[in-house]
Amino acid sequence: MNDATSQVERRLREALTEAGATIDTSMLRPLQAPERHRRFHSKPRLVTATAAAAVVALATAIILSDGRLGGAKDIVASSPELAQSDKADLLLFFCSSTAQPQEPKCQGRDATQDDFRRIEEAVWQTPGVVDVLFVSQALALDNFRSDFARNTALLRKIKVADMQPILRVKLAEGFDPMQVIQHLQATPGVAGLHPPAAKQTPAYKQESSQVRVSVCAQGSPLPACGGTMPSADGPVSTDDEGKHGKKITQAQKNVLRKMINSMPEVESFVFETQQAAYEKFRIAYAKNKKLLEATKVSDMPESFLVTLKVGASGEEVGNRLRQQPGVAQVVNQSCMFEQLKLLIDYRLSIPDGQACAHL
């Protein structure tokens, strides 16, 4: 992986961490129930409050010992809820020497037994934490194979060593996950900590079958519009007019509309205005006041939202539309979700061609 890609991924992870307070608990689908669990001792007051669930969990939990990371302590979840990923509010990733890309603070090493002990103590000392479940590298691979069962080429590529051990963390209802992230993210042995992917994409859960075709806005920095993206060293200079793109013309928009309407792969499409896009954004991120204060209607793109027929390839449609004048960018929503889930839920950086070849 080159340095530029690493910087982009690092920024994405930082942005996802900052956005972690925006939670949509309706989106995650259950993972297959794990066959084996490590054990983490739950807080006594929680066991008292959920005695029946605790008895079931303690009776059915089986000690898992794959020995891959030097003997993490036994972990017990007070209820079986966290066997389903939609019950987790945060994913805590342990350092692993074989995971790619490597997190700089892990220094290329595995989390040690002492790291596991310190993390266990730190987790339970953190206000708001009510339950945790350990997911080993082997179990993470099982979950990965279930999530991406249709992508056979990717399944052949990813091995157990590519996985990182994970703690699924359950928080008290209404508790701010950012408080937990800030408390735990610097703990030795922790590679990363953030909400699952599906809880970070509440605005677009109905768009997985769509291709989003965003058109050029006045002053766009996107190269397709004639602009230049800001560099890592700072924003584009405002006095350099040559670096700012031009808005799509009405004639270009009409041609694009006719092209979309004539494509046999298209089931239907709608044009989304900046105001409509902003309303969707405002509803989705209602809890993130700082983000809403920093975002204006003019920051939103105008887009054609194209719904494809069953079996149509979003990649093929997107590639044709991407070549049209006035098109800023084309996002295959299905591919985007696949890549986000790979990066956020499994910390895997997979190129478009491999992540979305089956779509």
C-alpha atoms as a printed R data frame, in Angstrom:
    type eleno elety resid chain resno       x       y       z
1   ATOM     1    CA   MET     A     1   0.000   0.000   0.000
2   ATOM     2    CA   ASN     A     2   1.404   3.417  -0.945
3   ATOM     3    CA   ASP     A     3   1.733   6.377   1.443
4   ATOM     4    CA   ALA     A     4  -1.083   8.345  -0.193
5   ATOM     5    CA   THR     A     5  -3.538   5.464   0.236
6   ATOM     6    CA   SER     A     6  -2.457   5.009   3.841
7   ATOM     7    CA   GLN     A     7  -3.076   8.701   4.531
8   ATOM     8    CA   VAL     A     8  -6.541   8.548   2.983
9   ATOM     9    CA   GLU     A     9  -7.473   5.479   5.039
10  ATOM    10    CA   ARG     A    10  -6.123   7.076   8.193
11  ATOM    11    CA   ARG     A    11  -8.227  10.174   7.573
12  ATOM    12    CA   LEU     A    12 -11.285   8.017   6.887
13  ATOM    13    CA   ARG     A    13 -10.823   6.153  10.155
14  ATOM    14    CA   GLU     A    14 -10.391   9.434  12.039
15  ATOM    15    CA   ALA     A    15 -13.521  10.830  10.423
16  ATOM    16    CA   LEU     A    16 -15.472   7.679  11.239
17  ATOM    17    CA   THR     A    17 -14.328   7.880  14.849
18  ATOM    18    CA   GLU     A    18 -15.435  11.512  15.071
19  ATOM    19    CA   ALA     A    19 -18.800  10.594  13.561
20  ATOM    20    CA   GLY     A    20 -19.229   7.655  15.921
21  ATOM    21    CA   ALA     A    21 -21.825   9.414  18.045
22  ATOM    22    CA   THR     A    22 -24.352   9.079  15.220
23  ATOM    23    CA   ILE     A    23 -25.960   5.697  15.761
24  ATOM    24    CA   ASP     A    24 -28.757   3.957  13.895
25  ATOM    25    CA   THR     A    25 -29.470   0.747  15.748
26  ATOM    26    CA   SER     A    26 -31.906  -0.578  13.162
27  ATOM    27    CA   MET     A    27 -29.371  -1.374  10.469
28  ATOM    28    CA   LEU     A    28 -27.064  -4.206  11.432
29  ATOM    29    CA   ARG     A    29 -28.114  -7.709  10.536
30  ATOM    30    CA   PRO     A    30 -27.235 -10.557  12.930
31  ATOM    31    CA   LEU     A    31 -24.025 -12.482  12.423
32  ATOM    32    CA   GLN     A    32 -24.144 -16.249  12.754
33  ATOM    33    CA   ALA     A    33 -24.014 -17.298  16.378
34  ATOM    34    CA   PRO     A    34 -20.399 -18.089  17.259
35  ATOM    35    CA   GLU     A    35 -19.609 -21.652  18.188
36  ATOM    36    CA   ARG     A    36 -17.001 -20.688  20.748
37  ATOM    37    CA   HIS     A    37 -16.575 -17.682  23.033
38  ATOM    38    CA   ARG     A    38 -13.856 -16.358  25.270
39  ATOM    39    CA   ARG     A    39 -15.149 -15.206  28.612
40  ATOM    40    CA   PHE     A    40 -15.204 -11.768  30.167
41  ATOM    41    CA   HIS     A    41 -16.670 -11.382  33.686
42  ATOM    42    CA   SER     A    42 -19.641  -9.071  33.697
43  ATOM    43    CA   LYS     A    43 -20.450  -6.400  36.259
44  ATOM    44    CA   PRO     A    44 -22.365  -7.887  39.233
45  ATOM    45    CA   ARG     A    45 -25.150  -5.311  39.064
46  ATOM    46    CA   LEU     A    46 -25.847  -6.230  35.445
47  ATOM    47    CA   VAL     A    47 -25.961  -9.948  36.196
48  ATOM    48    CA   THR     A    48 -28.465  -9.220  38.959
49  ATOM    49    CA   ALA     A    49 -30.587  -7.124  36.598
50  ATOM    50    CA   THR     A    50 -30.558  -9.785  33.872
51  ATOM    51    CA   ALA     A    51 -30.288 -12.975  35.903
52  ATOM    52    CA   ALA     A    52 -32.154 -15.218  33.483
53  ATOM    53    CA   ALA     A    53 -30.123 -14.105  30.474
54  ATOM    54    CA   ALA     A    54 -26.910 -14.434  32.442
55  ATOM    55    CA   VAL     A    55 -27.664 -17.999  33.459
56  ATOM    56    CA   VAL     A    56 -28.340 -18.963  29.848
57  ATOM    57    CA   ALA     A    57 -25.163 -17.252  28.632
58  ATOM    58    CA   LEU     A    58 -22.928 -18.726  31.309
59  ATOM    59    CA   ALA     A    59 -24.347 -22.183  30.780
60  ATOM    60    CA   THR     A    60 -23.846 -22.117  27.002
61  ATOM    61    CA   ALA     A    61 -20.568 -20.191  26.712
62  ATOM    62    CA   ILE     A    62 -17.620 -22.412  25.767
63  ATOM    63    CA   ILE     A    63 -14.000 -21.446  26.349
64  ATOM    64    CA   LEU     A    64 -12.227 -20.636  23.098
65  ATOM    65    CA   SER     A    65  -8.457 -21.080  22.943
66  ATOM    66    CA   ASP     A    66  -6.838 -20.744  19.522
67  ATOM    67    CA   GLY     A    67  -3.586 -19.528  21.091
68  ATOM    68    CA   ARG     A    68  -2.902 -17.124  18.228
69  ATOM    69    CA   LEU     A    69  -2.312 -14.047  20.357
70  ATOM    70    CA   GLY     A    70  -0.462 -15.336  23.354
71  ATOM    71    CA   GLY     A    71  -3.256 -16.276  25.710
72  ATOM    72    CA   ALA     A    72  -5.983 -13.688  26.087
73  ATOM    73    CA   LYS     A    73  -7.857 -14.147  29.315
74  ATOM    74    CA   ASP     A    74 -11.130 -15.990  29.380
75  ATOM    75    CA   ILE     A    75 -14.020 -13.682  28.576
76  ATOM    76    CA   VAL     A    76 -17.665 -14.014  29.580
77  ATOM    77    CA   ALA     A    77 -20.569 -12.041  28.160
78  ATOM    78    CA   SER     A    78 -23.455 -11.619  30.607
79  ATOM    79    CA   SER     A    79 -26.007 -12.317  27.868
80  ATOM    80    CA   PRO     A    80 -25.977 -13.937  24.417
81  ATOM    81    CA   GLU     A    81 -26.957 -10.656  22.733
82  ATOM    82    CA   LEU     A    82 -23.467  -9.855  21.506
83  ATOM    83    CA   ALA     A    83 -23.378 -13.038  19.459
84  ATOM    84    CA   GLN     A    84 -25.361 -10.791  17.102
85  ATOM    85    CA   SER     A    85 -23.364  -7.858  15.811
86  ATOM    86    CA   ASP     A    86 -26.408  -5.569  15.733
87  ATOM    87    CA   LYS     A    87 -26.302  -5.544  19.534
88  ATOM    88    CA   ALA     A    88 -22.762  -4.117  19.642
89  ATOM    89    CA   ASP     A    89 -22.290  -0.371  19.883
90  ATOM    90    CA   LEU     A    90 -18.514  -0.381  19.394
91  ATOM    91    CA   LEU     A    91 -15.862  -2.646  17.874
92  ATOM    92    CA   LEU     A    92 -12.494  -2.676  19.637
93  ATOM    93    CA   PHE     A    93  -9.685  -4.111  17.501
94  ATOM    94    CA   PHE     A    94  -6.595  -5.664  19.096
95  ATOM    95    CA   CYS     A    95  -3.154  -5.247  17.558
96  ATOM    96    CA   SER     A    96  -2.115  -8.109  15.289
97  ATOM    97    CA   SER     A    97   1.267  -8.450  13.586
98  ATOM    98    CA   THR     A    98  -0.260 -10.145  10.549
99  ATOM    99    CA   ALA     A    99  -3.135  -7.720   9.899
100 ATOM   100    CA   GLN     A   100  -2.947  -5.351   6.922
101 ATOM   101    CA   PRO     A   101  -2.795  -2.424   6.850
102 ATOM   102    CA   GLN     A   102  -0.733  -2.105  10.018
103 ATOM   103    CA   GLU     A   103  -1.706   0.477  12.608
104 ATOM   104    CA   PRO     A   104   1.431   2.551  13.387
105 ATOM   105    CA   LYS     A   105   0.828   2.555  17.131
106 ATOM   106    CA   CYS     A   106   0.861  -1.268  17.155
107 ATOM   107    CA   GLN     A   107   4.471  -1.200  15.896
108 ATOM   108    CA   GLY     A   108   3.951  -4.437  13.976
109 ATOM   109    CA   ARG     A   109   3.348  -6.595  17.051
110 ATOM   110    CA   ASP     A   110   0.553  -8.701  18.504
111 ATOM   111    CA   ALA     A   111  -1.359  -7.651  21.587
112 ATOM   112    CA   THR     A   112   0.262  -9.448  24.531
113 ATOM   113    CA   GLN     A   113  -1.314 -11.214  27.486
114 ATOM   114    CA   ASP     A   114  -0.565  -8.114  29.581
115 ATOM   115    CA   ASP     A   115  -2.266  -5.979  26.930
116 ATOM   116    CA   PHE     A   116  -5.370  -8.160  27.096
117 ATOM   117    CA   ARG     A   117  -5.410  -7.846  30.900
118 ATOM   118    CA   ARG     A   118  -5.008  -4.065  30.801
119 ATOM   119    CA   ILE     A   119  -7.672  -3.730  28.120
120 ATOM   120    CA   GLU     A   120 -10.076  -5.906  30.111
121 ATOM   121    CA   GLU     A   121  -9.591  -3.701  33.163
122 ATOM   122    CA   ALA     A   122  -9.845  -0.509  31.134
123 ATOM   123    CA   VAL     A   123 -13.047  -1.635  29.411
124 ATOM   124    CA   TRP     A   124 -14.848  -2.420  32.658
125 ATOM   125    CA   GLN     A   125 -13.608   0.774  34.296
126 ATOM   126    CA   THR     A   126 -15.118   2.823  31.488
127 ATOM   127    CA   PRO     A   127 -18.492   4.381  32.355
128 ATOM   128    CA   GLY     A   128 -21.297   3.215  30.109
129 ATOM   129    CA   VAL     A   129 -19.935  -0.253  29.254
130 ATOM   130    CA   VAL     A   130 -22.438  -2.981  30.125
131 ATOM   131    CA   ASP     A   131 -21.197  -6.036  28.212
132 ATOM   132    CA   VAL     A   132 -18.439  -7.278  25.912
133 ATOM   133    CA   LEU     A   133 -17.745 -10.310  23.742
134 ATOM   134    CA   PHE     A   134 -14.380 -11.449  22.397
135 ATOM   135    CA   VAL     A   135 -14.186 -12.463  18.724
136 ATOM   136    CA   SER     A   136 -11.008 -14.367  17.860
137 ATOM   137    CA   GLN     A   137  -9.266 -14.197  14.497
138 ATOM   138    CA   ALA     A   138 -10.778 -17.574  13.590
139 ATOM   139    CA   LEU     A   139 -14.281 -16.481  14.549
140 ATOM   140    CA   ALA     A   140 -13.811 -13.139  12.762
141 ATOM   141    CA   LEU     A   141 -12.956 -15.093   9.616
142 ATOM   142    CA   ASP     A   142 -16.136 -17.158  10.015
143 ATOM   143    CA   ASN     A   143 -18.158 -13.922  10.296
144 ATOM   144    CA   PHE     A   144 -16.328 -12.487   7.283
145 ATOM   145    CA   ARG     A   145 -17.156 -15.556   5.196
146 ATOM   146    CA   SER     A   146 -20.809 -15.216   6.146
147 ATOM   147    CA   ASP     A   147 -20.939 -11.486   5.353
148 ATOM   148    CA   PHE     A   148 -19.208 -11.832   1.967
149 ATOM   149    CA   ALA     A   149 -20.401 -15.279   0.933
150 ATOM   150    CA   ARG     A   150 -21.234 -14.085  -2.601
151 ATOM   151    CA   ASN     A   151 -17.717 -12.814  -3.276
152 ATOM   152    CA   THR     A   152 -15.957 -16.117  -3.843
153 ATOM   153    CA   ALA     A   153 -12.783 -14.520  -5.207
154 ATOM   154    CA   LEU     A   154 -12.407 -12.432  -2.062
155 ATOM   155    CA   LEU     A   155 -13.082 -15.443   0.167
156 ATOM   156    CA   ARG     A   156 -10.180 -17.266  -1.477
157 ATOM   157    CA   LYS     A   157  -7.893 -14.297  -0.892
158 ATOM   158    CA   ILE     A   158  -8.566 -13.563   2.802
159 ATOM   159    CA   LYS     A   159  -7.004 -15.857   5.427
160 ATOM   160    CA   VAL     A   160  -7.257 -16.063   9.203
161 ATOM   161    CA   ALA     A   161  -4.007 -14.112   9.594
162 ATOM   162    CA   ASP     A   162  -5.647 -11.136   7.855
163 ATOM   163    CA   MET     A   163  -8.183 -10.850  10.665
164 ATOM   164    CA   GLN     A   164  -7.770  -8.899  13.895
165 ATOM   165    CA   PRO     A   165  -9.237 -10.056  17.223
166 ATOM   166    CA   ILE     A   166 -12.204  -7.896  18.217
167 ATOM   167    CA   LEU     A   167 -14.167  -6.980  21.316
168 ATOM   168    CA   ARG     A   168 -17.818  -6.245  20.651
169 ATOM   169    CA   VAL     A   169 -18.816  -3.660  23.229
170 ATOM   170    CA   LYS     A   170 -22.359  -2.996  24.441
171 ATOM   171    CA   LEU     A   171 -23.127   0.382  26.044
172 ATOM   172    CA   ALA     A   172 -25.888   1.558  28.336
173 ATOM   173    CA   GLU     A   173 -28.883   2.894  26.438
174 ATOM   174    CA   GLY     A   174 -28.342   6.489  25.370
175 ATOM   175    CA   PHE     A   175 -24.679   6.549  26.411
176 ATOM   176    CA   ASP     A   176 -22.377   8.611  24.177
177 ATOM   177    CA   PRO     A   177 -19.934   6.217  22.434
178 ATOM   178    CA   MET     A   178 -17.419   9.042  21.964
179 ATOM   179    CA   GLN     A   179 -16.778   9.039  25.713
180 ATOM   180    CA   VAL     A   180 -15.787   5.378  25.536
181 ATOM   181    CA   ILE     A   181 -13.665   5.901  22.426
182 ATOM   182    CA   GLN     A   182 -11.749   8.741  24.050
183 ATOM   183    CA   HIS     A   183 -11.206   6.711  27.191
184 ATOM   184    CA   LEU     A   184  -9.945   3.536  25.510
185 ATOM   185    CA   GLN     A   185  -8.349   4.365  22.162
186 ATOM   186    CA   ALA     A   186  -4.887   5.081  23.605
187 ATOM   187    CA   THR     A   187  -4.745   1.841  25.644
188 ATOM   188    CA   PRO     A   188  -1.694  -0.275  24.643
189 ATOM   189    CA   GLY     A   189  -2.729  -3.185  22.428
190 ATOM   190    CA   VAL     A   190  -5.775  -1.379  20.967
191 ATOM   191    CA   ALA     A   191  -5.462  -0.931  17.198
192 ATOM   192    CA   GLY     A   192  -8.763   0.873  16.724
193 ATOM   193    CA   LEU     A   193 -12.181   1.541  18.230
194 ATOM   194    CA   HIS     A   194 -15.357   2.703  16.458
195 ATOM   195    CA   PRO     A   195 -19.013   1.820  15.812
196 ATOM   196    CA   PRO     A   196 -19.774  -0.897  13.231
197 ATOM   197    CA   ALA     A   197 -20.150   0.193   9.617
198 ATOM   198    CA   ALA     A   198 -23.915  -0.155   9.410
199 ATOM   199    CA   LYS     A   199 -24.383   2.139  12.402
200 ATOM   200    CA   GLN     A   200 -22.363   4.832  10.672
201 ATOM   201    CA   THR     A   201 -24.404   4.944   7.445
202 ATOM   202    CA   PRO     A   202 -27.970   5.707   8.598
203 ATOM   203    CA   ALA     A   203 -28.777   8.016   5.680
204 ATOM   204    CA   TYR     A   204 -28.429   5.518   2.891
205 ATOM   205    CA   LYS     A   205 -29.827   2.213   4.080
206 ATOM   206    CA   GLN     A   206 -32.488   2.257   1.335
207 ATOM   207    CA   GLU     A   207 -29.998   2.978  -1.469
208 ATOM   208    CA   SER     A   208 -28.011  -0.252  -1.756
209 ATOM   209    CA   SER     A   209 -29.498  -0.966  -5.186
210 ATOM   210    CA   GLN     A   210 -28.743   2.513  -6.475
211 ATOM   211    CA   VAL     A   211 -26.013   4.225  -8.398
212 ATOM   212    CA   ARG     A   212 -25.585   7.833  -7.270
213 ATOM   213    CA   VAL     A   213 -24.525  10.148 -10.111
214 ATOM   214    CA   SER     A   214 -23.451  13.492  -8.636
215 ATOM   215    CA   VAL     A   215 -23.182  16.394 -11.055
216 ATOM   216    CA   CYS     A   216 -20.628  19.200 -11.038
217 ATOM   217    CA   ALA     A   217 -21.240  22.229  -8.831
218 ATOM   218    CA   GLN     A   218 -19.719  25.662  -9.301
219 ATOM   219    CA   GLY     A   219 -16.242  25.762  -7.754
220 ATOM   220    CA   SER     A   220 -16.003  21.974  -7.372
221 ATOM   221    CA   PRO     A   221 -12.445  20.774  -6.644
222 ATOM   222    CA   LEU     A   222 -13.106  17.446  -8.386
223 ATOM   223    CA   PRO     A   223 -10.916  16.810 -11.450
224 ATOM   224    CA   ALA     A   224 -13.910  15.610 -13.490
225 ATOM   225    CA   CYS     A   225 -15.349  19.129 -13.157
226 ATOM   226    CA   GLY     A   226 -12.088  20.838 -14.058
227 ATOM   227    CA   GLY     A   227 -10.975  21.418 -10.473
228 ATOM   228    CA   THR     A   228  -8.078  20.200  -8.349
229 ATOM   229    CA   MET     A   229  -8.459  18.304  -5.105
230 ATOM   230    CA   PRO     A   230  -6.833  19.868  -2.002
231 ATOM   231    CA   SER     A   231  -3.479  18.359  -1.198
232 ATOM   232    CA   ALA     A   232  -2.544  16.770   2.104
233 ATOM   233    CA   ASP     A   233  -0.603  19.944   2.933
234 ATOM   234    CA   GLY     A   234  -3.625  22.229   2.862
235 ATOM   235    CA   PRO     A   235  -6.662  23.504   0.939
236 ATOM   236    CA   VAL     A   236  -6.628  24.786  -2.619
237 ATOM   237    CA   SER     A   237  -5.769  28.485  -2.777
238 ATOM   238    CA   THR     A   238  -8.888  30.623  -3.262
239 ATOM   239    CA   ASP     A   239  -7.029  33.076  -5.504
240 ATOM   240    CA   ASP     A   240  -6.140  30.416  -8.052
241 ATOM   241    CA   GLU     A   241  -9.256  30.341 -10.283
242 ATOM   242    CA   GLY     A   242  -7.752  27.647 -12.493
243 ATOM   243    CA   LYS     A   243  -8.151  25.126  -9.698
244 ATOM   244    CA   HIS     A   244 -11.934  25.490  -9.409
245 ATOM   245    CA   GLY     A   245 -14.356  23.516 -11.537
246 ATOM   246    CA   LYS     A   246 -17.464  24.612 -13.407
247 ATOM   247    CA   LYS     A   247 -21.118  23.792 -12.793
248 ATOM   248    CA   ILE     A   248 -22.888  21.352 -15.106
249 ATOM   249    CA   THR     A   249 -24.852  23.140 -17.821
250 ATOM   250    CA   GLN     A   250 -28.552  22.573 -18.359
251 ATOM   251    CA   ALA     A   251 -27.798  21.067 -21.767
252 ATOM   252    CA   GLN     A   252 -25.349  18.573 -20.227
253 ATOM   253    CA   LYS     A   253 -27.909  17.723 -17.550
254 ATOM   254    CA   ASN     A   254 -30.572  17.053 -20.193
255 ATOM   255    CA   VAL     A   255 -28.225  14.767 -22.159
256 ATOM   256    CA   LEU     A   256 -27.374  12.871 -18.972
257 ATOM   257    CA   ARG     A   257 -31.052  12.476 -18.093
258 ATOM   258    CA   LYS     A   258 -31.848  11.053 -21.536
259 ATOM   259    CA   MET     A   259 -28.896   8.663 -21.369
260 ATOM   260    CA   ILE     A   260 -29.975   7.288 -17.969
261 ATOM   261    CA   ASN     A   261 -33.565   6.931 -19.160
262 ATOM   262    CA   SER     A   262 -32.447   4.884 -22.183
263 ATOM   263    CA   MET     A   263 -30.190   2.434 -20.339
264 ATOM   264    CA   PRO     A   264 -31.724  -1.085 -20.310
265 ATOM   265    CA   GLU     A   265 -30.223  -1.814 -16.865
266 ATOM   266    CA   VAL     A   266 -32.175   1.031 -15.229
267 ATOM   267    CA   GLU     A   267 -35.399   0.301 -13.369
268 ATOM   268    CA   SER     A   268 -36.085   3.929 -12.421
269 ATOM   269    CA   PHE     A   269 -34.354   7.141 -11.434
270 ATOM   270    CA   VAL     A   270 -35.016  10.427  -9.650
271 ATOM   271    CA   PHE     A   271 -33.168  13.728  -9.523
272 ATOM   272    CA   GLU     A   272 -32.187  14.781  -5.987
273 ATOM   273    CA   THR     A   273 -31.786  18.522  -5.403
274 ATOM   274    CA   GLN     A   274 -29.338  20.053  -2.954
275 ATOM   275    CA   GLN     A   275 -32.223  20.861  -0.595
276 ATOM   276    CA   ALA     A   276 -33.509  17.273  -0.688
277 ATOM   277    CA   ALA     A   277 -30.010  15.938  -0.084
278 ATOM   278    CA   TYR     A   278 -29.578  18.315   2.853
279 ATOM   279    CA   GLU     A   279 -32.883  17.263   4.438
280 ATOM   280    CA   LYS     A   280 -31.835  13.616   4.241
281 ATOM   281    CA   PHE     A   281 -28.446  14.525   5.736
282 ATOM   282    CA   ARG     A   282 -30.040  16.621   8.501
283 ATOM   283    CA   ILE     A   283 -32.379  13.803   9.566
284 ATOM   284    CA   ALA     A   284 -29.660  11.158   9.447
285 ATOM   285    CA   TYR     A   285 -27.206  13.158  11.555
286 ATOM   286    CA   ALA     A   286 -29.637  14.933  13.860
287 ATOM   287    CA   LYS     A   287 -27.587  13.939  16.924
288 ATOM   288    CA   ASN     A   288 -24.335  15.344  15.535
289 ATOM   289    CA   LYS     A   289 -24.849  19.051  16.240
290 ATOM   290    CA   LYS     A   290 -21.330  20.126  15.305
291 ATOM   291    CA   LEU     A   291 -21.539  18.416  11.932
292 ATOM   292    CA   LEU     A   292 -24.925  20.014  11.208
293 ATOM   293    CA   GLU     A   293 -23.656  23.465  12.187
294 ATOM   294    CA   ALA     A   294 -20.710  23.093   9.802
295 ATOM   295    CA   THR     A   295 -22.800  21.908   6.825
296 ATOM   296    CA   LYS     A   296 -24.906  24.089   4.526
297 ATOM   297    CA   VAL     A   297 -27.387  23.286   1.768
298 ATOM   298    CA   SER     A   298 -24.816  24.504  -0.755
299 ATOM   299    CA   ASP     A   299 -22.403  21.804   0.447
300 ATOM   300    CA   MET     A   300 -24.743  19.080  -0.802
301 ATOM   301    CA   PRO     A   301 -24.433  17.712  -4.361
302 ATOM   302    CA   GLU     A   302 -27.217  17.489  -6.918
303 ATOM   303    CA   SER     A   303 -27.512  13.878  -8.016
304 ATOM   304    CA   PHE     A   304 -29.380  11.391 -10.148
305 ATOM   305    CA   LEU     A   305 -30.317   8.395  -7.976
306 ATOM   306    CA   VAL     A   306 -30.488   5.453 -10.356
307 ATOM   307    CA   THR     A   307 -32.187   2.232  -9.256
308 ATOM   308    CA   LEU     A   308 -31.017  -0.793 -11.215
309 ATOM   309    CA   LYS     A   309 -32.924  -3.863 -12.311
310 ATOM   310    CA   VAL     A   310 -32.218  -7.114 -10.495
311 ATOM   311    CA   GLY     A   311 -28.970  -8.609 -11.748
312 ATOM   312    CA   ALA     A   312 -27.702  -5.405 -13.400
313 ATOM   313    CA   SER     A   313 -24.070  -4.484 -12.762
314 ATOM   314    CA   GLY     A   314 -23.647  -1.217 -10.895
315 ATOM   315    CA   GLU     A   315 -19.994  -1.130 -11.890
316 ATOM   316    CA   GLU     A   316 -20.766  -1.332 -15.631
317 ATOM   317    CA   VAL     A   317 -23.493   1.310 -15.427
318 ATOM   318    CA   GLY     A   318 -21.291   3.567 -13.347
319 ATOM   319    CA   ASN     A   319 -18.357   3.292 -15.723
320 ATOM   320    CA   ARG     A   320 -20.492   4.488 -18.668
321 ATOM   321    CA   LEU     A   321 -22.057   7.388 -16.783
322 ATOM   322    CA   ARG     A   322 -18.725   8.473 -15.346
323 ATOM   323    CA   GLN     A   323 -17.513   9.457 -18.818
324 ATOM   324    CA   GLN     A   324 -20.274  12.016 -19.410
325 ATOM   325    CA   PRO     A   325 -19.511  15.775 -19.332
326 ATOM   326    CA   GLY     A   326 -20.781  17.469 -16.174
327 ATOM   327    CA   VAL     A   327 -20.599  14.319 -14.021
328 ATOM   328    CA   ALA     A   328 -18.591  14.946 -10.854
329 ATOM   329    CA   GLN     A   329 -18.498  11.404  -9.542
330 ATOM   330    CA   VAL     A   330 -20.428   8.158  -9.670
331 ATOM   331    CA   VAL     A   331 -20.847   5.989  -6.596
332 ATOM   332    CA   ASN     A   332 -22.096   2.436  -6.777
333 ATOM   333    CA   GLN     A   333 -23.926   2.348  -3.447
334 ATOM   334    CA   SER     A   334 -23.637  -1.439  -3.150
335 ATOM   335    CA   CYS     A   335 -19.890  -1.271  -3.728
336 ATOM   336    CA   MET     A   336 -19.539   1.586  -1.280
337 ATOM   337    CA   PHE     A   337 -21.255  -0.418   1.460
338 ATOM   338    CA   GLU     A   338 -19.070  -3.433   0.734
339 ATOM   339    CA   GLN     A   339 -15.899  -1.361   0.999
340 ATOM   340    CA   LEU     A   340 -17.033   0.454   4.124
341 ATOM   341    CA   LYS     A   341 -17.894  -2.808   5.828
342 ATOM   342    CA   LEU     A   342 -14.536  -4.302   4.850
343 ATOM   343    CA   LEU     A   343 -12.638  -1.290   6.141
344 ATOM   344    CA   ILE     A   344 -14.654  -0.547   9.287
345 ATOM   345    CA   ASP     A   345 -15.817  -3.969  10.472
346 ATOM   346    CA   TYR     A   346 -12.734  -5.956   9.429
347 ATOM   347    CA   ARG     A   347 -10.066  -3.260   8.858
348 ATOM   348    CA   LEU     A   348  -9.352  -4.626   5.387
349 ATOM   349    CA   SER     A   349  -8.355  -2.349   2.518
350 ATOM   350    CA   ILE     A   350  -9.585  -4.035  -0.676
351 ATOM   351    CA   PRO     A   351  -9.463  -2.415  -4.167
352 ATOM   352    CA   ASP     A   352 -12.768  -1.834  -5.985
353 ATOM   353    CA   GLY     A   353 -12.109  -4.589  -8.473
354 ATOM   354    CA   GLN     A   354 -11.823  -7.220  -5.745
355 ATOM   355    CA   ALA     A   355 -14.405  -5.823  -3.321
356 ATOM   356    CA   CYS     A   356 -17.129  -5.319  -5.920
357 ATOM   357    CA   ALA     A   357 -16.406  -7.748  -8.749
358 ATOM   358    CA   HIS     A   358 -19.492  -9.773  -7.809
359 ATOM   359    CA   LEU     A   359 -21.882  -6.811  -7.825
